[in-house]
Amino acid sequence: MQTSTHSTPPVNHTLSKNQIAELEKVQSLTQIIFAQFKEHKAAVIGAYTILFFILVALSAPLIGKILGVNSENQNVFHRYKAPFSTISAGIDTRETAVRNYIQENPHEAILVQTELLKEEFVTSAHAEDALYDWARYEKRKALAAIRYLNVNENIKSDLRQIAKKFETFHVFGTDELGRDVLMRLIYGTRISMGVGILVALSAALIGLLIGAIAGYYGGFIDSALMRITDALLSLPTIPVLIVVCAIDLQKIPFVNSILSTGSESILKLVFILCIFSWMPVSRLVRASILSLREREFILASKTLGATDFTIITRHMFPNVIAPLLVSVTLGVGESILFEAALSFLGLGIQPPTPSWGNMLFNAQELIYQAPLLAILPGLLILFVTISFNYVGDGLQDAIDPKTIKR
Amino acid sequence: MINFILRRIVQTLIVIVILSYVCFGLMNLMPGDPVELMISSNPKITANDVIRLRSFYGLDQPLYKKYLSWAGDIIQGDLGYSRTYRIPVGDMMGPALAYTLILSILSLGFSLLVAIPLGILCALKPNSKVDYLVNLFSFAGISVPSFWLGIVLIIIFAVNLNILPAGGYQTTGMQYESWLDEIFDKAKYLILPVLSLSIQSIGRFSRFTRSAMLEAMRNDFIRTAKAKGLSAQVVIWKHGFRNALMPLITIIALSFSSIFSGALITEQLFAYPGVGRLLYSSIIGNDFNMAMISFMISVTMVLLMNLIADLLYGVVDPRVSYK
């Protein structure tokens, strides 16, 4: 009997130690969520896009230095230049560069001036004018002249630095004031994404606070807070935002003292957007806290004598974090859209500070001269918002217990 | 039922009154007041005149008194004069409201027409190529700034192809021979605004229809209906869709609010003479009466839609009881 049962080929149930360890390894919730999130392809792409834009925003000054352009230099003679155009700098910028050089290195300057005259690159009446005359050349010619000068390498490299400023290269062309569009877009990334993230985070904080209080205490506090939430939710967003944005904050003494700094319009916008975007978060937090309130571990900590504050912050908030994260992510996209809409109407971020929205402010009038000016900022808004929305969607899928595969 | 409706109406009215007070206060915080405008247009005015004018117009009164006198006039049907247009606000508001309603309703209808079939299609074939495509499109729709889309549409259709007008509401100086002519002409001006206004709600609706429909099609009675041998059409529309309709109506009613408020930007972009454009231009131009009334109308419209949505639940789902 026994031999017959053994005659069938034994199924290999033995696993190697590694495989067993793999199976028995405890996965934390974060790991599960992360693994789940990685399966949502669009969300991962979105996350990388956001990362890329954040990096670009953070390294804005560096990019400016590498490209040799900045976001503020105006040049009315070179407005609406096409993408990939090079622009020779005005005489004044060249002469300033030369003047600075002469002031900082008077000895070398004299050397260069005599050399320039000796090699007959310039025909100046006075030796002092030699460098200024050299500065009138095109970048290529100026650089060529340097090569034949009989001066040491240090001076040559200094001169090359100056010659570099004679010409600027504009990847996306220039705008209505001759400013570099690419640099403005990059600095606009800072403002737009900064405003979006700041608004979403502070709205989440406000919502967390109000939702927690309403959900935990219930009763009159709950119904009062929820009526306010509902009333604010039922308002038409854009008209309300426009009315609020149009008010002169200087007429309110208290707010005025806070906002008297240079970046007033940014702070004002963040403040206003916060007031009108905490409601969804507070409803969400309230709903989860209502259900958490009845759970045993809350009862346990209550019997142990924990204060309300401890219960809410230590035991309830960790359970709310995941859905909160989703709503913050989605909130960033929405805030970026609102910022853009208000700035587009001229009520948000005030120029000259660039933001994607206010770069579109007069783009409508420019669609004939420079359609690209109207298209680029919007494309960036679209990319970033869609990324945030996909990441939010991915997170939602990842934390939803119904979809978690183990 | 009647009790519920009455209570909701009273609630809505209270919210409107509170809001009008808040808004009145906000308008007072806007830069400039009527007397300041007089000062700027008349250099000979003295400080005494300013004080006299302020007390003459009641501008030195506390806020609540100003509000009460304003509200009293409103109740008597006097909406005040527009400072910019120099005609009674009521005369401006009627046509503007009609234009905005046409724009909003058309774009609501258009987005439903596009989004619901798309959503159902996705729900019937989840995770198919069509589903992914529609999903991408919906995400793009939700994320795109509508004003930018409007600009792009203008660049494509009005500047490059030159087949649709870039803005306005009818051809200026046009003499219509028949009402059909008029409708065609005005429809031409509505195409781009409706498109740019609808895109966001199309994205939202199609995603929502998809999830509501998926949920509905998972029910046991769907299997029963299929087992009974009912045709696919009947199962989808009569059994599936009807049950998906309930959550859909909520989102549609709430979306009317966002369409109506989004119309402001679209109207501004396409120079379309609706309430939103009036509101914006009157706020920018310090036209207090106009700004107050147009703001109140926007808010009232939205609150009214929310009220209607609440009442519609009962029609769609008889299980909802009004308590």
Boltz contact constraints between the chains, C-beta under 6 A:
constraints:
  - contact:
      token1: [A, 231]
      token2: [B, 15]
      max_distance: 6.0
  - contact:
      token1: [A, 234]
      token2: [B, 303]
      max_distance: 6.0
  - contact:
      token1: [A, 234]
      token2: [B, 306]
      max_distance: 6.0
  - contact:
      token1: [A, 236]
      token2: [B, 257]
      max_distance: 6.0
  - contact:
      token1: [A, 236]
      token2: [B, 260]
      max_distance: 6.0
  - contact:
      token1: [A, 236]
      token2: [B, 261]
      max_distance: 6.0
  - contact:
      token1: [A, 236]
      token2: [B, 298]
      max_distance: 6.0
  - contact:
      token1: [A, 236]
      token2: [B, 302]
      max_distance: 6.0
  - contact:
      token1: [A, 237]
      token2: [B, 261]
      max_distance: 6.0
  - contact:
      token1: [A, 238]
      token2: [B, 261]
      max_distance: 6.0
  - contact:
      token1: [A, 238]
      token2: [B, 264]
      max_distance: 6.0
  - contact:
      token1: [A, 239]
      token2: [B, 261]
      max_distance: 6.0
  - contact:
      token1: [A, 239]
      token2: [B, 264]
      max_distance: 6.0
  - contact:
      token1: [A, 239]
      token2: [B, 279]
      max_distance: 6.0
  - contact:
      token1: [A, 239]
      token2: [B, 295]
      max_distance: 6.0
  - contact:
      token1: [A, 239]
      token2: [B, 298]
      max_distance: 6.0
  - contact:
      token1: [A, 243]
      token2: [B, 26]
      max_distance: 6.0
  - contact:
      token1: [A, 243]
      token2: [B, 295]
      max_distance: 6.0
  - contact:
      token1: [A, 246]
      token2: [B, 30]
      max_distance: 6.0
  - contact:
      token1: [A, 246]
      token2: [B, 283]
      max_distance: 6.0
  - contact:
      token1: [A, 247]
      token2: [B, 26]
      max_distance: 6.0
  - contact:
      token1: [A, 247]
      token2: [B, 29]
      max_distance: 6.0
  - contact:
      token1: [A, 247]
      token2: [B, 30]
      max_distance: 6.0
  - contact:
      token1: [A, 248]
      token2: [B, 31]
      max_distance: 6.0
  - contact:
      token1: [A, 251]
      token2: [B, 29]
      max_distance: 6.0
  - contact:
      token1: [A, 337]
      token2: [B, 145]
      max_distance: 6.0
  - contact:
      token1: [A, 340]
      token2: [B, 145]
      max_distance: 6.0
  - contact:
      token1: [A, 341]
      token2: [B, 265]
      max_distance: 6.0
  - contact:
      token1: [A, 344]
      token2: [B, 147]
      max_distance: 6.0
  - contact:
      token1: [A, 364]
      token2: [B, 151]
      max_distance: 6.0
  - contact:
      token1: [A, 367]
      token2: [B, 155]
      max_distance: 6.0
  - contact:
      token1: [A, 367]
      token2: [B, 159]
      max_distance: 6.0
  - contact:
      token1: [A, 371]
      token2: [B, 155]
      max_distance: 6.0
  - contact:
      token1: [A, 374]
      token2: [B, 151]
      max_distance: 6.0
  - contact:
      token1: [A, 378]
      token2: [B, 148]
      max_distance: 6.0
  - contact:
      token1: [A, 381]
      token2: [B, 145]
      max_distance: 6.0
  - contact:
      token1: [A, 382]
      token2: [B, 143]
      max_distance: 6.0
  - contact:
      token1: [A, 382]
      token2: [B, 144]
      max_distance: 6.0
  - contact:
      token1: [A, 385]
      token2: [B, 143]
      max_distance: 6.0
  - contact:
      token1: [A, 386]
      token2: [B, 139]
      max_distance: 6.0
  - contact:
      token1: [A, 386]
      token2: [B, 143]
      max_distance: 6.0
  - contact:
      token1: [A, 389]
      token2: [B, 139]
      max_distance: 6.0
  - contact:
      token1: [A, 389]
      token2: [B, 143]
      max_distance: 6.0
